[in-house]
């Protein structure tokens, strides 16, 4: 598996990323719509840990409330055996990690308050 983003976030990190998404979700929408990113991580954020209700202080009608409900902000991709044993494994992983860097840069800006 290849994964990246924020996993097991602190409450401060979670709040800041949620607030960034609520304030301006365009950077995340553009990343997840980007062809190169979708090729690697077509499912977007993994909804592994998600609040059942709208977090306090956020609009339940926000168009990206499902992202705002997340408690972790990461993407993952399972590698089939064929890809894992391929001669192009290193090349493919390099492509995946370039895309993960893009996500991590967005998340870092949100956590740092540079949104």
C-alpha positions in Angstrom: 0.0 0.0 0.0 1.1 3.6 -0.7 -0.4 6.2 1.6 0.1 9.8 2.6 -1.4 12.8 4.2 -2.4 13.3 7.9 -3.2 10.2 9.9 -3.9 10.2 13.7 -4.2 14.0 13.7 -4.2 16.1 16.8 -7.3 18.1 17.6 -5.6 21.3 16.5 -4.5 19.8 13.2 -8.0 18.4 12.6 -9.7 21.8 13.4 -7.3 23.7 11.1 -7.7 21.4 8.1 -11.5 21.4 8.6 -11.5 25.2 8.8 -9.3 25.5 5.6 -11.7 23.2 3.8 -14.7 25.2 5.0 -13.1 28.5 4.1 -11.8 27.5 0.6 -12.1 23.9 -0.6 -10.9 24.9 -4.1 -7.3 23.8 -3.7 -8.4 20.3 -2.5 -11.0 20.1 -5.2 -8.5 21.0 -7.9 -5.9 18.5 -6.6 -8.5 15.6 -6.5 -9.7 16.6 -10.0 -6.2 16.7 -11.4 -5.5 13.9 -13.8 -2.1 13.0 -12.5 -3.3 12.9 -8.9 -6.5 10.9 -9.8 -4.3 8.3 -11.7 -2.5 7.6 -8.4 -5.3 8.2 -5.8 -8.6 8.0 -7.6 -10.7 7.6 -4.4 -9.6 10.9 -2.7 -9.6 11.1 1.1 -10.0 7.8 2.8 -13.1 8.0 5.0 -11.6 5.6 7.6 -12.3 7.9 10.6 -15.3 10.2 10.2 -17.6 12.1 12.6 -21.2 10.9 12.4 -22.5 14.5 12.9 -21.4 17.8 11.7 -18.5 19.1 13.8 -19.4 22.0 16.1 -18.9 25.4 14.4 -19.3 24.2 10.9 -22.3 24.5 8.5 -24.0 21.2 8.0 -25.0 22.3 4.5 -21.4 23.0 3.4 -20.8 21.4 -0.1 -17.8 19.5 1.3 -19.3 18.6 4.7 -18.1 15.0 4.2 -14.5 16.2 4.1 -15.1 18.4 7.1 -16.4 15.4 9.1 -13.1 13.5 8.5 -10.9 13.0 11.5 -7.9 12.0 9.3 -6.9 13.4 6.0 -5.0 10.8 4.0 -5.2 9.0 0.7 -4.1 5.4 0.0 -3.7 3.0 -2.9 -3.4 -0.7 -2.7 -0.6 -2.2 -4.8 -1.6 -5.4 -6.6 1.0 -8.1 -6.5 1.7 -7.6 -10.2 2.6 -3.9 -9.7 4.5 -4.7 -6.5 6.7 -7.2 -8.3 7.1 -5.2 -11.5 10.4 -3.9 -12.7 8.8 -0.4 -12.8 8.0 -0.5 -9.0 10.5 2.3 -8.2 9.4 4.5 -11.1 5.7 4.0 -10.2 6.4 4.7 -6.5 8.2 7.9 -7.4 5.1 9.1 -9.4 2.9 8.3 -6.4 5.1 10.1 -3.9 5.2 13.2 -6.1 1.5 13.3 -5.9 1.6 12.7 -2.2 3.9 15.7 -1.8 1.3 17.9 -3.4 -1.3 16.8 -0.9 1.1 17.1 2.0 1.9 20.7 0.9 -1.8 21.6 1.0 -2.3 20.0 4.4 0.8 21.7 5.8 -0.5 25.1 4.7 -3.8 24.4 6.4 -2.1 23.3 9.6 0.2 26.2 9.6 -2.6 28.7 9.0 -1.1 29.8 5.7 -4.4 29.1 3.8 
